[in-house]
């Protein structure tokens, strides 16, 4: 994974991607990015990050009605029933949720979102050169950057020196490019055929990132692609009876290798950008390994044991996706609720018991040493007060030992979470 030369504290976005899937943020981790002192966030990308541009452009979009946005009690334009990764990143940075650029009544004081559902990295014209004709939206990465330039140009009154203020902002360039491949695959192209597109898609992302740097950005995250071989739609499309085609997580290895190829080229491009712009921090967002971590730790995170290999037996992709989403949502809801409740109780119990023992020890030490620090003679004679405190300490230690076994497994889980949050 590519890393910046001088990443600011907490600049670990694969961790935030994991956090964004579940709200497992304890109070002391809630503003992990606050130390970076971002004063704004700007996002370009596709449906992974769109907070409403698509529905502003097309009010009849399916994302404009429930169940999308049901945790908000209304559809927000997000392609999700709740928060997106960019929402959790904004929360962690202490910044309000980003309004979509096309919402003319939006609040843009802390940045804004240019991402558009279905967007591609390459333009429709460039994709047509690859015989990819099915492109449902014309809002490619270049158009989003046109919006960005128009916004900055307007707010700075044409003064390019004003772009310097963007040095304090965070710029998210993607995830983007996944739809370029999706549309090609859905038109029947083979993996090898789509693979020939990858260098041009990555070059498009690289040039877009350079353009963003030209707008004054000094801190950027460029995320990679997901392991698409784990996606139900691809598990269905490329299902096979060849057991060797699947890995230990029941994902299609060839498709995941395709994603790895894209990500390797992207990280190489990021390395080139860092050499060209040594004063700019460009970080690779490791969506691939964050997704695999979640999939492999599903039982720990509250999903239970969710098997996906049996979904290959279904031919109706729409029903398959609905069934998968419903199963995940129902299993996750109750397990996450219980995990949060028990983990909270375990943390509180452990904290209280440790304090109990520590306080008892402090009392004994103060009794022996005395307020002036010359109570060494008291150590030679055990007073009734010391006896009482010693018995109290023994009882506290007994409570600590008895509680240890009962919360050990839970605490191991919490330690596991913390290991990914340091």
N, C-alpha and C positions, 0 to 999 in steps of 0.2 A: 504494500500500500504506500502510495506516494505521501510524503509529508512535507510540510513547509519548513523553511530554514529557521524561522523564529515564530512558531505558532504561539498565539496568546494563550493564557491559562484557560483550561476548560474547552479548548477548541477541538473536541473529539466528537466528530459528527456521526461516526458509526454508533457511538453510545447513544446519542440523541435520537437516532433512528429507532433504536430498540425501545427507548423511553416512549417515543411517540406512538407505538403500537398499543401500549398500556400505560395508564396513568399511575405507574409505580414510583412516583417521585415523592420522596419523603421531604419534610419541610426544609431540611438543610441542603437538599439537592434541587430544590424547585427552581432556583435561578442560577444554574450551573454556568451560564454564559454571561451573567451580569458583570463579571470582572473584566470582560472584553470591552465594556463601555461602548457598545454599539448605540448610535443615536437613531438609526433607521435600518430597515431591512427591505431589500428589493429582490423580487423573485421573478424569474422567467421559467417556463416549463410547460408541462401538459396537465392531464387530469390528476396526477399525483399531487399537484400543488394549486390547482385552480380553485380560488375561493369565491368565484361568481362571475367571471368574465363571460363564460359560455352562456349562462342564463340571461345575462344582461343583453347579449347579442341575439339570443333566441329564447324568449320567454316561454315558449312551448316545450323547451327541452325537458326530458324526463328528470333531469337533476333539479328541476324547479318545483318538484312535488315530493311528498312523502312516498317511501320511507327515507329518502335522502334528507339528512338534517334532522332526523327524528329526535336525537338527543338535544337539539336546540329547540325542539317543539315546533320547528318550521324549517322548510327547505331554505338553505342558504346559498345554494349554487355549488357546494362542495360535492364531489363525486364520492360521498361517504355518508354514513348515518351520524357521524360525529366529527371530531377534530382530525386535521391532516398533520403530516409531519411538520410542515411549515408553521402550523399553529403552535405546536409544542416547542419548536425552536424559538418562536417569538416569545412564548411564555418564559422560557428559560433565560432569554435575554432581557426580560422585564419590559417587553414592548407589546403594545396592543395588537390584536389580530390584524392582519393586513387586509385592507379593503381592495376589491378588484379595480383595476384601472378604468374599466368602462362604467363604473358606478360614479356618475358625476356628482352625487351627493356624498361620496365617501370622504373619510378623514384620512388625509395623506401626510399628516405631520410627522409620522414615524415610519414612512416608507409606503410602498404599495406593491400590488401583485399584478404582474402582466401575464401570468400563466393562463393557458387556454386549453380546455379539455379537447383531446384528440390532436393536439398540435404535434408537428413533426420538426425535426432539426432542419432537414432540407426543405426547400420550397416545393410546391406541387410541380412546378416546371422541371426542377432538377430530378424529382422522383420519376417524372414521366420518361426521362431519358433512360431510366432503369426499367421501363415498362411497368411501373407501378402507377396505375391509373385511379385506383380507388383511394381517394384522399378526401374524407368527409368535411374537412375544414381547410380554409386557406390561411389560417393563422399560424404560420410557421415561426420558427425562432427569429428569422430576420424581421418579420413584421412586428413581433413583440419588442425587438430592439429599436425599431422605428418609433414605436409608442414611447419607449423609455427616453429616447433622444428628444422627442417632441415635448415630453413632460419636463425634462431637465432644461431644455432650451427655453421653455415658457417661464419656468419658475426662476431662471437666472437672467431673464431678459436679454438673452443672447450673449451674456458675458461668460466666456469659457473659464475664466478664473474662478467662477462660482462652483465649477465642478470639483474644486479642491475639497469642498465640504463633504463630498462623497467618500473621502478617505476615512471618515469615522463610521461609515455604514457597512453592513454585511450584504454581500450580493450572492444570491443563490442562482447559479447558472445550471438549471435542470433540477431533477432528472429530465433529460430530453434525448430523443433518438429512438426510444423504445417503439414508438408508433411507426417510425419509418420501417422497422422490421416487421411489426405486427401486420401492417397493410400488405407488405410483400408476401409474408407467410399466408395470409388469408386469401390471397389471390392465387395460391397454389405453387409458389416458388419453393424450390428445395432449400435445405439448409446451406448447401454449398453455393447455390445461386445468391442467396441473401448475404452470405459471408463476403462476397465480392463488393457489396455496398459499404461495408463497415469502414474502410479507410476514408471514404468521402464523407460519411456521416460524422466521424470523429474530427476530420479536418474542419467541417462546418461548425462543430462545437468549439473547436480551438479558435477559429477566426471570430466567432461570436464573443468568446471570452476576452480576446484582445480588444474587441470593440468596447466591451464593458469597462476594461481597464482604461481605455481612452476617455471614458466618461468620468474618470477620477477615482474609480474603485481601487482600493489597496488591499482589501480583505475579501476573498472570494472562495466559495465552495462549489466544486464541480462534481456532482454525484455520478456514479456509474450506473450500470444496468442491473436489474434483478436477475436471480437465477430462474429464467423463464421455463426451464425444464421442470419446475415444481408447480407451475400454474395449472389448474384444472383444465383450462381451455386447450393447452398444449398437450397435457396428458391424454386428453380425449382425441385430439387431432392426430397425434402420432402414436397412439396406443399400439402395442405389439405384444406378442406372446414370447418374445425373446427376453428372458429374465436378465440377461447380461446387459440389456440396454438401460437398466435402472440402477441407481446407486442405493446406498443403505437407507436413504430417506425416501426411497421410491420415486425419485425424480429422474427425468430423462437425462442421461449423461451427455449426449451429443448436443442437446439444446443448452445445457448449462455450460458446456465447453464453448459454445457460440458466445454466450454472455461473457465468459472469461476473456475470449479473444477481443471483444469490444472494449472491455475494461482495461486490458493490458495496453491496447493502443491509446486509450484515453489517458492512462497514467503516464505513458511516454510523452504524449502531447502536453500534459501538465508540466512535466519535467522540462520540456523545451520552453514553455512559457515562463517558468521560474528563472531559467537562465537568461531569457530575453529581458525579464523585468525583475531584477534581483531585489528591488525595494518593495515588491508586491507579494503578499501572502496568498498563495493559491493552494487550496487543500482539496484533496480527492475525498469525496463522500462515499464510503464503502457500503453501499446499499446491498451489494451481493452477499457479503459475509454477515451483515446484520440480519438479513432475511433468513439465512441458513441457521444462524444462532437461535432465532425465534422458533423456527421450525423444529430444530433439534431439542429445544428446551421447553416445548409446549406443555409437558406435564408439570414442569416446575413453575411456569408462568401462569398456570390456571386453565390451560386449554384441555387438559386431560390427554389421553392417548388418541389422537385423531389420525386415522389411517386414510390415505388418499388413493392408494393403489386400486381399491375397488371401484372408484369413480370412473376408471377407464372403461368399464362395462357399459356405461350409458352413452347413447348416441345423440340425445337431445342436449345441445350445449347450454341452452337457456335454463332448462330444468336442472341440469347438472350444477350450474353456478348457483342457482337459488338454493338447492339442497345443501350444497357445501357451505354457503354463507350462513344458512339457517342453523346448521349443525354447530358451526364454529361459534355463532353468536349465543346460542342457548347454553352450550357447555361452558363457554368462557364466562358468561354473566354470573352464574352461581359460584363457579370455582374462584373467580377473581374476588367476588364479594367475601367468600369465606377466607381466602388467603389474606386479604387486606385486614379483615377483622382480627384473625388469629395472630398475624404478624404484629399488628399494633399492640395487642395484649401482651405478646411475648416480649417485645421491646420494653414496654412499660414495666413488666414484671422484673425483667433482668436489671433494668435501671434502678428500680426501687430496692431490690435485694442487695445490689452492690453498694448502694448508698447506705443501707442499713448497716452492713458490715463495716464500711469505712467510717461511719459516724461513731460506731462503738469503739473501734480502734483509736480514733482521735480522742475520745473521752478518757480512755485508759492512759494514753500517752500524756495528756494534759494533767491528769491526776498524779502521775508519777513524777513528771518533770516540774510541775508547779508553774505559776505565772512568771516567776523570776528566772526560771531556767536552772535553779539550783536545788532541785528536789531529788537529787540522786539518793539521798538517805532514805527516801520513802520506798525505794525499790527493795530495801532490806527488810521492811516490815509490810506484810500484806494487810492493809486495813479492810474493815468490813465493806467500805465503799468499793474498793478494788475487787473484792470477792464477788460482790453483786454484779459489777460491770463485766467481770470475766465470765460469769455464768450467762449474762445477757449476750455476750459475744459468742459463746459456744452455741447458744440457741440460734443466733443469727446465721452462723456458719452452717448449722444443721439445715436451716431453711434454704440456704443457698445451694447446698448439696442436693437437697430433695427437689429443688426447682430445676437444677441443671439438666437432669435427664429428660424431664418433661418438655423442656423447650429446646433441647439440643438440635433436633431435626429442623425445627422452625428457624432457629438462629442460623443454621447452616445455609438455609435458603436465603436469608437476609444477607449473610456474608457474601453469597454468590452474587446477589444484586449489587452490593457495594463494590465488589471487585471490578464490575464493569462501569462504575461511576466515579472512579478515582482518576 
